[in-house]
Amino acid sequence: MLPVGPVYVPSGLLALCLLSQSIVCTCPSVARQHTFFRCFSYFRSWPCKVGLSAWLKAAGTCPFRQSLMVIFSRPLWAGFNSPFDWRCTGLLAMEAQITLRSFPLFPLHFSCGNWEIEKLSATSLIVIATDVHREPHLLQIQAHIIVTSLIQDPTVSLHILSRFALPPFRETPYSRQILDHIPRPNVSHYNTMVRAYSMSSSPEEGFYLFEKMRQKRIPTNPFACSFAIKCCMKFCSLMGGLQIHARVLRDGYQLDSQLMTTLMDLYSTFEKSFEACKLFDEIPRRDTVAWNVLISCYIRNQRTRDALCLFDNLNREESGCKPDDVTCLLVLQACAHLGALEFGEKIHRYISEHGYGSKMNLCNSLIATYSKCGSLGMAFEVFKGMPEKDVVSWSAMISGLAMNGHGRDAIESFGAMQRAGVLPDDQTFTGVLSACSHCGLVDEGMVFLDRMSKDFGILPNIHHYGCVVDLLGRAGLLDQAYQLITSMGVKPDSTIWRTLLGACRIHKHVTLGERVIEHLIELKAQESGDYVLLLNLYSSVGDWEKVKELREFMNEKGLQTTPGCSTIGLKGVVHEFVVDDVSHPRINEIYQMLDEINKQLKIAGYVAEITSELHNLGAEEKGNALSYHSEKLAIAFGVLATPPGTTIRVAKNLRICVDCHNFAKVLSGVYNREVIIRDRLRFHHFREGRCSCNDYW
């Protein structure tokens, strides 16, 4: 028996939702539609009113909602009381993938007799069509807007313009036509279009449109200037950026922090670090983005040590902001460039402490940084700890193994990547071919070059061919390498010719080396380093007459050689050395230590490799000249400043010479130290008198 008292009737929304769900779950598929129609008629007779939003939510659960929306469109329209009701029907129709012609409610959105409702409905439908990525619907909505003259409303026209111009559609030419047909476009319309051009393949059109705004006396604002500056950066027009900067100062926008940050990015792009720093100092309220732009500027302008200092400054409380994930990405690049392992480990700790450890791009960057700092074990730990790995993760690990002399492991990782279902890309094959090159795996390298296009549909680019030329050149197959360059499917650049020139120096092939120099001259790409390689080649065969002629030629042309520079990081400080350095505060102690090391190594059998000295000197003089190369000074400082048994890590900007290679190899055994040297091409891990490259580099 029911209790005596008031009867509680469930709300329309709850009852309708429950009943519709029960119908879907229990009724056979054939009977569901008929049952739902009966349910709808039954609820219309209920004493409790079922609101429109309740009906729409319940109808959204029905598998026959397309039919329902068409059949009941007129009865539903009669119950519309607010613009929100119009938006609900539009959303449900879009989700049901109902076209405008099959759904009678869409024309009613634009002809209900209330201008505000029509305007709100139009903007709502435009947003909905964009959210569900329905460009055909957007085109039909645009047609209705034009027919009903809603295009004259600035809000509606801005909505339709921005939806076509910006992601996800990015229909830039079509968007420009829309802009040209808007009766009275305002600054927001122009801003949207300039912004679209800044992301397109025709950024110069954005700059011209910005100029057109001035001609039409349409007032600009910081947003317009910012988008126009981005256009100038994209089509490499510093002059255009300078013009906009002048207008920024004239219009008094220099207090806008976001605009000033964009200007910093402009000067950074064109390697104007002084101007970028000056703007940074003038920004009234610096945020993390401004700091990131300045760090990026320093990295672009080879001021990587200053970039590390900026991270420390940003991390202080007085800066008013903190490094974010982008900051960490940038600073990790600087650490990788310098080989600053300690600083990289500090960034790793910061990432873990601040909850960025799950970001895949940061993990990938950590793998690359540890690999480029010679800490392959830490790189593998990061790789192993990633819950998901993409092609960048695998490529970074393969490249790290390759540059650290683990060619076989790199090839095995490539196989594991395929077994994991991750498809390789061009960067992956660059790493694999580099692994073959560093370890002399000629047959394997040629197989991988062939598999690229046959098995994976990836056409080899200049970097892949460069790796194979290096592979063949190191193996002494110089003629085969030359034939590959002249027959490959892409035009050879200066880098690939220099790779072959380096191989000619190693194998003392003077004739081919001179021919390579001729190719570089044809490309107008010869540099001082190319002539240094040729000097090496002539001196290695004892042709001192040609060495003299080449030096005179270089002096006449004003060609300056790049000085060798080695760095070593200790306690967060990067110490830099050049040949015969006298600038370090502990230089006297360093020279004393180096002399002591040389004595100990000579006892152990070390003999200076005098062929590494390019000048026509006596044997003793050559030995003395080789004694104070930059990497030897850096290693001596490492022995002096660290406890016994500590690993010494050195980074050099040029290829390590044979004498310094032998020096480090013998030292690692005599002093029981692991010495890791990263030169321009690869890593050398010296342990117990041996090198990871097996003297093949």
C-alpha positions in Angstrom: 0.0 0.0 0.0 1.3 3.5 -0.9 1.9 5.9 2.0 -0.7 8.6 2.6 0.6 12.1 1.8 1.8 14.2 -1.0 2.8 12.4 -4.3 6.3 13.2 -5.4 6.6 13.3 -9.2 10.1 13.1 -10.6 11.3 16.1 -12.6 10.8 16.0 -16.4 14.5 15.8 -17.1 15.1 12.9 -14.7 12.1 10.9 -15.8 12.6 11.4 -19.5 16.3 10.6 -19.3 15.7 7.5 -17.2 13.0 6.2 -19.5 14.9 6.9 -22.7 17.9 5.1 -21.3 15.8 2.1 -20.3 14.3 2.0 -23.8 17.7 2.0 -25.4 19.0 -0.8 -23.1 15.9 -3.1 -23.1 13.9 -2.8 -26.3 14.9 -4.6 -29.5 16.4 -2.2 -32.1 13.4 -2.4 -34.4 11.0 -1.4 -31.7 13.0 1.4 -30.1 12.0 4.2 -32.5 8.2 3.5 -32.1 8.5 3.1 -28.3 10.4 6.4 -28.1 7.7 8.3 -30.1 5.0 6.9 -27.7 7.2 8.0 -24.8 7.4 11.5 -26.2 3.6 11.8 -26.6 3.1 10.4 -23.1 5.4 13.0 -21.6 3.7 15.9 -23.4 0.6 15.0 -21.4 2.4 14.9 -18.0 1.3 17.5 -15.4 5.0 18.4 -14.8 6.3 20.4 -17.7 9.3 19.0 -19.5 11.5 21.9 -20.4 13.2 22.2 -23.8 16.7 21.7 -22.4 15.5 18.5 -20.7 14.0 17.2 -23.9 17.2 18.0 -25.9 19.4 16.3 -23.4 17.2 13.2 -23.3 16.9 13.2 -27.1 20.7 13.3 -27.3 20.8 9.8 -25.8 18.5 8.3 -28.5 20.0 6.4 -31.4 17.2 7.8 -33.6 17.9 11.5 -32.7 18.4 12.4 -36.4 14.8 11.4 -37.2 13.5 12.9 -33.9 15.0 16.3 -34.6 13.5 16.5 -38.1 10.0 15.2 -37.1 9.6 17.3 -34.0 11.4 20.5 -35.2 8.2 22.5 -35.5 6.7 21.5 -32.1 10.0 22.2 -30.5 10.3 25.6 -32.1 7.0 26.6 -30.6 8.5 26.1 -27.2 11.6 28.3 -27.8 11.8 30.9 -25.1 15.4 32.0 -25.1 18.6 32.2 -27.2 20.0 29.4 -25.2 17.2 27.1 -26.6 18.4 27.9 -30.1 22.0 27.1 -29.2 21.0 23.7 -27.7 19.2 22.6 -30.9 22.1 23.7 -33.0 24.6 21.7 -30.9 22.4 18.6 -30.9 22.0 18.9 -34.7 25.7 19.2 -35.3 26.4 16.2 -33.1 23.8 14.2 -35.0 25.5 15.3 -38.3 22.3 16.7 -39.7 22.8 18.9 -42.7 21.1 22.3 -42.9 18.7 21.2 -45.7 17.4 18.2 -43.8 16.9 20.0 -40.5 14.2 22.7 -40.7 15.3 24.4 -37.5 18.4 26.0 -39.1 16.6 28.5 -41.3 14.4 29.3 -38.3 17.5 30.4 -36.4 17.8 33.3 -38.7 14.1 34.2 -39.2 12.6 34.2 -35.7 11.9 37.9 -35.8 14.2 38.9 -32.9 17.5 40.4 -34.1 19.3 39.7 -30.9 18.2 36.0 -31.0 19.2 35.7 -34.6 22.6 37.3 -33.9 23.3 35.1 -30.9 22.1 32.0 -32.7 24.4 32.8 -35.7 27.5 33.2 -33.6 26.6 30.1 -31.5 26.2 28.0 -34.6 29.5 29.3 -36.1 31.3 28.3 -32.9 29.6 24.9 -32.9 30.5 24.2 -36.5 34.1 25.0 -35.8 34.2 22.9 -32.6 33.0 19.8 -34.5 35.1 20.5 -37.5 32.3 20.8 -40.0 33.4 23.1 -42.8 30.4 22.4 -45.0 28.1 23.5 -42.2 30.1 26.6 -41.8 29.7 27.4 -45.4 26.0 27.0 -45.3 25.8 29.1 -42.1 27.8 31.8 -43.9 25.3 31.7 -46.8 22.4 32.2 -44.5 24.2 35.1 -42.7 24.7 36.9 -46.1 21.1 36.3 -47.2 19.7 37.6 -43.9 22.1 40.6 -43.8 23.6 39.5 -40.5 27.0 39.9 -42.2 26.6 43.6 -41.5 26.8 43.0 -37.8 30.5 43.3 -36.7 30.3 40.5 -34.1 28.8 38.0 -36.6 31.1 38.9 -39.4 34.1 38.7 -37.1 33.0 35.3 -35.9 32.7 33.9 -39.5 36.0 35.5 -40.6 38.0 34.2 -37.6 36.6 30.7 -38.1 37.7 30.5 -41.7 41.0 32.3 -41.2 42.4 30.6 -38.1 42.8 26.9 -37.1 41.4 24.4 -37.7 40.4 25.5 -41.2 43.0 28.1 -42.1 41.4 29.1 -45.4 43.5 32.2 -45.9 42.6 33.2 -49.5 38.9 32.6 -48.9 39.1 34.5 -45.6 40.6 37.5 -47.5 37.6 37.4 -49.8 35.3 37.5 -46.8 37.2 40.5 -45.4 37.0 42.4 -48.7 33.1 41.9 -48.7 32.5 43.0 -45.1 30.8 46.4 -45.4 32.7 48.2 -42.7 35.6 46.1 -41.3 37.1 47.4 -38.0 40.5 46.8 -36.4 39.4 43.4 -35.0 38.7 42.2 -38.5 42.1 43.3 -39.8 43.9 41.9 -36.7 42.3 38.5 -37.4 43.4 38.6 -41.0 47.0 39.7 -40.2 47.2 37.0 -37.6 46.1 34.4 -40.2 48.7 35.6 -42.6 51.4 35.3 -39.9 50.6 31.6 -39.7 50.3 31.1 -43.5 52.7 30.6 -46.4 52.3 34.2 -47.5 53.2 36.3 -44.4 54.2 39.3 -46.6 50.5 39.8 -47.4 49.9 40.3 -43.6 52.5 43.1 -43.6 50.9 44.7 -46.6 47.5 44.5 -45.0 48.9 46.1 -41.9 50.1 49.0 -44.1 46.7 49.2 -45.7 45.2 49.7 -42.3 47.3 52.9 -42.0 46.3 54.1 -45.4 42.6 53.7 -44.5 43.3 55.5 -41.2 42.1 52.5 -39.3 43.7 52.8 -35.8 46.1 50.0 -34.9 46.6 48.5 -31.5 49.3 46.3 -29.9 47.7 43.1 -31.2 47.9 44.3 -34.8 51.5 45.4 -34.4 52.4 42.1 -32.7 50.9 40.0 -35.6 52.6 42.2 -38.2 55.9 41.7 -36.5 55.5 38.0 -36.7 54.8 38.3 -40.4 58.1 40.2 -40.8 59.9 37.5 -38.9 58.4 34.8 -41.1 59.4 36.4 -44.5 62.7 37.7 -43.1 62.2 41.4 -43.3 64.1 43.2 -40.6 63.4 46.5 -42.3 59.6 45.9 -42.0 60.1 45.1 -38.3 62.0 48.2 -37.7 59.3 50.3 -39.3 56.7 48.7 -37.0 59.0 49.3 -34.0 59.1 53.0 -34.9 55.3 53.1 -35.0 55.1 51.3 -31.7 57.2 54.1 -30.1 55.2 56.8 -31.9 51.9 55.4 -30.8 53.0 54.9 -27.2 52.7 51.1 -27.1 56.1 50.5 -25.5 54.4 49.8 -22.1 52.7 46.7 -23.6 54.8 43.8 -22.3 53.5 41.2 -24.8 54.3 43.5 -27.8 57.8 44.3 -26.5 58.4 40.6 -26.1 57.4 40.1 -29.7 59.9 42.8 -30.7 62.6 41.0 -28.7 61.8 37.9 -30.7 62.2 39.9 -33.9 65.7 41.1 -33.0 66.6 37.7 -31.7 65.6 36.1 -35.1 67.9 38.5 -36.9 70.8 38.0 -34.4 70.5 41.4 -32.9 71.2 40.4 -29.3 72.1 43.9 -28.1 68.8 45.4 -29.2 66.9 42.4 -27.7 68.6 42.8 -24.4 67.9 46.5 -24.4 64.2 45.9 -25.0 64.2 43.3 -22.2 65.5 45.9 -19.8 62.8 48.3 -20.8 59.9 45.9 -20.3 57.9 47.2 -17.3 56.5 43.8 -16.2 58.6 40.9 -17.3 56.9 37.5 -17.4 58.3 34.1 -18.1 57.7 34.5 -21.8 60.0 37.5 -22.0 62.7 35.6 -20.1 62.3 32.6 -22.5 62.7 34.9 -25.5 65.9 36.4 -24.1 67.3 32.9 -23.3 66.4 31.8 -26.9 68.2 34.9 -28.2 71.4 34.1 -26.3 71.3 30.5 -27.7 70.8 31.7 -31.3 73.7 34.1 -30.9 76.1 31.5 -29.5 75.9 33.0 -26.0 75.0 29.6 -24.4 76.8 30.2 -21.1 74.9 33.5 -20.7 71.7 31.5 -21.3 72.5 29.3 -18.3 73.1 32.3 -16.1 69.7 33.7 -17.2 68.0 30.5 -15.9 69.6 31.1 -12.5 68.5 34.7 -12.5 64.9 33.8 -13.5 64.8 31.1 -10.7 65.5 33.7 -8.0 62.6 35.1 -6.0 63.3 38.7 -7.0 62.6 37.9 -10.7 58.8 37.7 -9.9 58.3 34.6 -12.0 59.6 31.1 -12.4 61.0 29.0 -15.2 58.3 26.9 -17.1 58.6 23.9 -19.3 59.6 26.0 -22.3 62.4 27.5 -20.3 63.6 24.0 -19.4 63.5 23.0 -23.1 65.6 26.0 -24.1 68.2 25.6 -21.3 68.6 21.9 -22.1 69.6 22.9 -25.6 72.3 25.2 -24.2 73.5 22.4 -21.9 73.7 20.0 -24.8 75.6 22.5 -26.8 78.2 23.2 -24.0 78.3 19.6 -22.8 77.3 21.0 -19.3 76.2 17.8 -17.6 76.0 19.2 -14.1 73.7 22.0 -15.2 71.7 19.6 -17.2 71.2 17.4 -14.1 70.1 20.5 -12.2 67.5 21.2 -14.9 66.4 17.5 -14.6 65.8 17.9 -10.9 63.9 21.1 -11.5 61.7 19.3 -14.0 60.9 16.5 -11.6 60.3 18.9 -8.6 57.8 21.1 -10.6 55.7 18.3 -12.1 57.0 18.5 -15.7 58.4 15.0 -15.7 55.5 13.5 -17.6 55.9 15.9 -20.6 57.1 13.8 -23.5 59.0 16.7 -25.2 61.0 17.4 -22.1 61.8 13.7 -21.7 63.0 13.6 -25.3 65.1 16.7 -24.7 66.6 15.2 -21.6 67.6 12.1 -23.6 69.3 14.2 -26.2 71.0 16.4 -23.6 72.4 13.5 -21.6 73.5 11.8 -24.8 75.3 15.0 -26.0 77.0 15.3 -22.6 78.3 11.7 -22.8 76.1 10.4 -20.1 74.5 7.6 -22.0 73.4 5.7 -18.8 71.3 8.7 -17.7 69.8 9.0 -21.2 68.7 5.4 -21.1 67.2 5.8 -17.6 65.0 8.7 -18.9 64.1 6.7 -22.0 63.3 3.5 -19.9 61.1 5.5 -17.5 58.9 7.1 -20.2 55.4 5.5 -20.1 54.9 6.3 -23.8 57.6 6.7 -26.4 57.1 8.4 -29.8 59.3 8.4 -32.9 61.3 11.4 -31.4 62.1 9.4 -28.3 63.4 6.4 -30.2 65.3 8.6 -32.7 67.0 10.5 -29.8 68.1 7.3 -28.2 69.4 5.8 -31.4 71.3 9.0 -32.2 72.7 9.0 -28.6 74.0 5.5 -29.0 75.5 6.3 -32.4 77.4 9.4 -31.3 78.8 7.6 -28.2 80.2 4.7 -30.3 77.5 2.1 -29.7 76.7 1.4 -33.3 75.5 -2.2 -32.9 73.2 -1.1 -30.0 71.8 1.7 -32.1 70.8 -0.8 -34.8 69.3 -3.2 -32.3 67.3 -0.2 -30.9 66.0 0.4 -34.4 64.7 -3.2 -34.5 63.1 -2.8 -31.1 61.4 0.4 -32.3 59.8 -1.5 -35.2 58.7 -4.3 -32.9 57.0 -1.6 -30.7 55.0 -0.5 -33.7 56.6 2.9 -34.0 57.3 3.9 -37.6 60.7 5.5 -38.2 61.1 9.0 -39.9 64.0 10.7 -41.6 65.6 11.7 -38.3 65.6 8.0 -37.2 67.5 7.0 -40.3 70.0 9.8 -39.9 70.8 8.3 -36.5 71.0 4.7 -37.8 73.3 5.7 -40.7 75.4 7.8 -38.4 75.8 4.7 -36.2 77.0 2.7 -39.2 79.4 5.5 -40.1 81.0 5.8 -36.6 81.5 2.0 -36.3 82.5 1.3 -39.9 79.5 -0.9 -40.7 79.6 -0.4 -44.5 77.4 -3.3 -45.6 74.8 -2.5 -43.0 74.8 1.2 -43.9 74.2 0.5 -47.6 71.3 -1.9 -46.7 69.6 0.8 -44.5 70.0 3.4 -47.3 68.3 1.0 -49.7 65.5 0.1 -47.2 64.6 3.7 -46.5 62.7 4.1 -49.8 61.8 0.5 -50.5 60.4 -0.5 -47.1 59.4 2.8 -45.5 58.8 5.2 -48.5 61.3 7.8 -47.2 63.4 9.4 -49.8 67.0 10.0 -48.7 67.9 13.6 -48.2 71.3 15.4 -48.1 71.9 14.4 -44.4 71.4 10.7 -45.2 73.7 10.8 -48.1 76.2 12.8 -46.0 76.2 9.9 -43.4 76.9 7.4 -46.2 79.6 9.5 -47.7 81.2 9.7 -44.3 80.8 5.9 -43.9 82.5 5.2 -47.2 85.2 7.8 -46.7 86.2 6.5 -43.3 86.4 3.0 -44.7 88.8 4.3 -47.4 86.3 3.8 -50.2 86.9 7.4 -51.5 86.1 6.7 -55.2 82.9 5.0 -54.3 82.0 8.0 -52.0 82.7 10.4 -54.9 80.5 8.5 -57.3 77.7 8.5 -54.8 77.9 12.3 -54.5 77.8 12.8 -58.2 75.0 10.4 -58.8 72.6 10.9 -55.8 69.1 12.3 -56.3 69.8 15.6 -54.6 72.2 18.4 -55.4 75.4 18.1 -53.3 76.0 21.0 -50.8 79.1 22.2 -49.2 78.8 20.0 -46.1 78.8 16.8 -48.1 81.9 17.9 -50.0 83.6 18.8 -46.8 82.9 15.4 -45.4 84.7 13.8 -48.4 87.5 16.3 -48.0 88.0 15.2 -44.4 88.2 11.6 -45.6 90.8 12.6 -48.1 92.9 14.1 -45.3 92.6 10.9 -43.3 93.7 8.6 -46.2 96.1 11.2 -47.7 94.4 11.3 -51.1 95.8 14.6 -52.4 94.4 14.5 -56.0 90.8 13.9 -54.9 91.2 16.5 -52.1 92.1 19.1 -54.6 89.2 18.2 -56.8 86.8 18.5 -53.8 88.2 22.1 -53.2 87.3 22.9 -56.8 83.7 21.8 -56.2 83.6 24.0 -53.1 84.9 27.0 -55.1 82.2 26.4 -57.7 79.6 26.5 -55.0 81.2 29.7 -53.6 81.1 28.0 -50.2 84.7 27.6 -49.4 85.6 28.5 -45.8 88.9 28.8 -43.9 88.2 25.3 -42.4 88.3 23.8 -45.9 91.8 25.2 -46.5 92.9 24.0 -43.1 91.9 20.5 -44.1 93.9 20.9 -47.3 96.8 22.2 -45.3 96.5 19.0 -43.1 96.5 16.9 -46.3 99.6 18.6 -47.8 101.5 18.5 -44.5 100.6 14.8 -43.9 102.4 13.9 -47.2 105.2 16.4 -46.5 104.5 18.7 -49.4 105.7 21.9 -47.6 105.9 23.9 -50.7 102.1 23.6 -51.3 101.6 24.3 -47.6 103.5 27.6 -47.9 101.6 28.6 -51.1 98.2 27.8 -49.5 99.1 29.8 -46.3 100.1 32.8 -48.5 96.8 32.5 -50.4 94.8 32.4 -47.1 96.6 35.5 -45.9 95.9 37.3 -49.1 92.2 36.5 -48.9 92.1 37.4 -45.2 90.9 33.9 -44.3 91.1 33.3 -40.5 91.2 29.8 -39.0 88.8 28.9 -36.3 90.8 28.6 -33.1 90.4 25.3 -31.1 88.4 25.8 -28.0 87.7 23.3 -25.2 85.3 23.6 -22.3 84.9 21.7 -19.0 82.2 22.2 -16.5 82.8 22.0 -12.7 80.4 22.9 -9.9 78.0 24.6 -12.3 80.8 26.8 -13.9 81.9 26.3 -17.5 85.7 26.8 -17.9 87.0 27.6 -21.4 90.5 27.1 -22.8 92.2 27.8 -26.1 95.7 26.7 -27.3 98.5 28.3 -25.2 95.9 29.9 -23.0 97.0 32.4 -20.3 93.5 33.8 -19.3 92.4 31.3 -16.7 92.9 32.4 -13.0 94.7 29.1 -12.2 96.7 29.0 -15.4 100.1 28.6 -13.7 98.9 25.6 -11.7 97.4 24.1 -14.8 100.7 24.4 -16.8 102.6 22.8 -13.9 100.0 20.0 -13.7 100.2 19.5 -17.5 104.0 19.3 -17.4 103.8 16.7 -14.6 101.2 14.7 -16.6 103.4 14.7 -19.7 106.3 13.3 -17.6 104.2 10.5 -16.3 102.7 9.6 -19.7 106.2 9.5 -21.4 107.2 7.0 -18.7 104.1 4.9 -19.7 105.2 5.1 -23.4 103.3 8.1 -24.8 105.0 9.7 -27.8 103.7 12.9 -29.3 102.2 12.4 -32.8 104.1 15.1 -34.6 102.1 14.7 -37.9 99.3 16.6 -36.1 101.4 19.8 -36.3 100.9 21.6 -39.6 104.0 23.8 -39.5 107.4 22.8 -41.0 109.3 22.4 -37.8 111.8 20.0 -36.3 110.5 17.0 -34.3 111.3 18.6 -30.9 109.7 21.9 -31.9 106.6 20.1 -33.1 106.3 18.2 -29.9 106.5 21.4 -27.9 103.9 23.0 -30.1 101.5 20.1 -29.5 101.9 20.2 -25.7 99.5 22.9 -25.0 96.5 22.2 -27.1 93.2 23.3 -25.6 91.9 19.9 -24.7 95.1 19.0 -22.9 94.8 22.2 -20.8 91.1 21.3 -20.0 92.1 17.7 -19.0 94.9 19.0 -16.9 92.5 21.4 -15.1 90.1 18.5 -14.6 92.9 16.4 -12.9 93.9 19.4 -10.8 90.4 20.5 -9.7 88.7 17.1 -9.1 89.3 14.2 -6.7 91.1 11.1 -7.9 88.8 8.8 -9.9 86.4 11.5 -11.0 85.3 11.4 -14.6 86.6 14.3 -16.7 84.3 15.6 -19.4 85.6 18.0 -22.1 83.8 19.5 -25.1 85.8 20.7 -28.1 84.5 22.8 -31.1 86.8 21.1 -33.6 87.8 17.5 -34.4 90.2 16.1 -31.9 93.7 15.6 -33.3 95.6 12.3 -33.3 98.1 13.5 -30.7 95.4 14.7 -28.2 93.5 11.4 -28.8 96.6 9.4 -27.9 97.3 11.7 -24.9 93.8 11.1 -23.4 94.0 7.4 -24.1 97.2 6.9 -22.2 96.2 9.3 -19.4 93.0 7.3 -18.7 95.1 4.3 -17.9 97.9 6.0 -16.0 95.7 8.2 -13.8 92.8 5.7 -13.6 90.4 8.3 -14.9 87.5 8.1 -17.3 87.9 10.9 -19.8 85.0 11.8 -22.1 85.8 14.2 -25.0 83.0 15.4 -27.3 84.5 16.8 -30.5 82.7 18.3 -33.5 81.7 14.9 -34.8 81.3 12.4 -31.9 82.1 11.3 -28.4 85.3 9.6 -27.3 85.1 7.6 -24.0 88.6 6.8 -22.8 88.8 4.1 -20.2 91.9 2.0 -19.0 94.0 3.1 -22.0 91.3 2.5 -24.6 88.8 4.6 -26.6 85.2 3.7 -27.4 85.9 4.6 -31.1 88.6 1.9 -31.3 90.8 4.5 -33.0 88.3 4.7 -35.9 87.2 8.3 -36.2 
